[in-house]
Every structure is written in structure tokens, then in C-alpha cells.
Amino acid sequence: MSYLWLPGIPIRVWLRYGVPNRFQWERQSFFVAHIVDSWRVDTGWWRLERRACQYWQITTTTRVLMVIYRDELSLEPAWFLEQLVD
């Protein structure tokens, strides 16, 4: 089953060497086992609705596939969970 949240659910992320290695969602910690893919989206730069995000498709140590992203336009680190595939 796949779950998709738009624009995303706020999460807290810890980095190691500049990449996510752990995050917290609903008071539960998840550890990153593998980074499957990473990509950057920068749209709307030609108008007022610009969106710039760095996405990470990861698998957790509990073998769940998730997509998390960081809003690059936020003044403080703003991380979100966008998709979960179990």
C-alpha cells in the first residue's frame, strides 16, 4: 500500500555527512538503511510560487520505502515526509 501526503507531513531529520540518516515522525524514530535515490526540484522560479526542494527516496531499517524532502527556501531547516510505501 502507498500513502502520499501533499505538501507533506513535517518531520525532524538528523544528517550524517550531509545526508539524512535518521528522522522522527509522530514521536517514532526511523533510521535510514539505504538511500535509493536523490533529486532536486526547482519550479516556479519565474513567478511568485517558486518551490525548491531536495528529495530523498530512502529505505528504513524496518524495510519501509519513504520519500522525504527538504524545503530549500525555508529560513530554518524544514523537512517533510511525502510518501510511504509498505
PETA-V186794 format. One record per pair of residues at least 12 apart in sequence whose ideal C-beta (glycine too) atoms are under 10 Angstrom apart, sorted by the first residue. I is the first residue (numbers start at 1). J is the second residue. Records with the same first field share a line. If there is no record, write none. Layout:
I: J + J
//
This chain:
1: 84 + 85 + 86
2: 65 + 83 + 84 + 85 + 86
3: 66 + 81 + 82 + 83 + 84 + 85 + 86
4: 67 + 82 + 83 + 84 + 85
5: 67 + 80 + 81 + 82 + 83 + 84
6: 80 + 82 + 83
7: 51 + 53 + 69 + 71 + 80 + 82
8: 53 + 67 + 68 + 69 + 71 + 78 + 79 + 80 + 81 + 82 + 83
9: 25 + 26 + 68 + 79 + 80 + 81 + 82 + 84
10: 25 + 71 + 78 + 79 + 80 + 81
11: 23 + 24 + 25 + 26 + 30 + 66 + 68 + 69 + 78 + 79 + 80 + 81 + 82
12: 24 + 25 + 29 + 77 + 79
13: 25 + 30 + 32 + 56 + 68 + 69 + 70 + 77 + 78 + 79 + 80 + 81
14: 29 + 31 + 32 + 79
15: 70 + 77 + 79
16: 32
19: 32 + 35 + 38 + 54 + 56 + 58
20: 32 + 35 + 38 + 54 + 56 + 58 + 66 + 68 + 69 + 70 + 79
21: 33 + 35 + 58
22: 60 + 61
23: 56 + 58 + 60 + 66 + 68 + 79 + 81
24: 79
25: 66 + 68 + 79 + 80 + 81 + 84
26: 81
28: 62
29: 60 + 61
30: 58 + 60 + 61 + 62 + 64 + 66 + 68 + 81
31: 58 + 60 + 61 + 62
32: 56 + 58 + 59 + 60 + 61 + 66 + 68
33: 58 + 59 + 60 + 61 + 62 + 63 + 64
34: 57 + 58 + 59 + 60 + 61 + 63 + 65
35: 56 + 57 + 58 + 59
36: 56 + 57 + 58 + 59 + 65 + 66 + 67
37: 55 + 56 + 57 + 58 + 67
38: 54 + 55 + 56 + 57 + 58 + 69
39: 53 + 54 + 55 + 56 + 57 + 67 + 69
40: 52 + 53 + 54 + 55 + 69 + 70 + 72
41: 53 + 54 + 55 + 69 + 72
42: 54 + 72 + 73
50: 72 + 73
51: 71 + 72 + 73
52: 70 + 71 + 72 + 73 + 74
53: 69 + 70 + 71 + 72 + 73 + 74 + 78 + 79 + 80 + 82
54: 68 + 69 + 70 + 71 + 72 + 79
55: 67 + 68 + 69 + 70 + 80 + 82 + 83
56: 68 + 69 + 70 + 79 + 82
57: 69 + 82 + 83 + 85
59: 85
60: 84
62: 86
63: 86
64: 84 + 85 + 86
65: 83 + 84 + 85 + 86
66: 81 + 82 + 83 + 84 + 85 + 86
67: 80 + 81 + 82 + 83 + 84 + 85
68: 80 + 81 + 82 + 83 + 84
69: 81 + 82 + 83
//
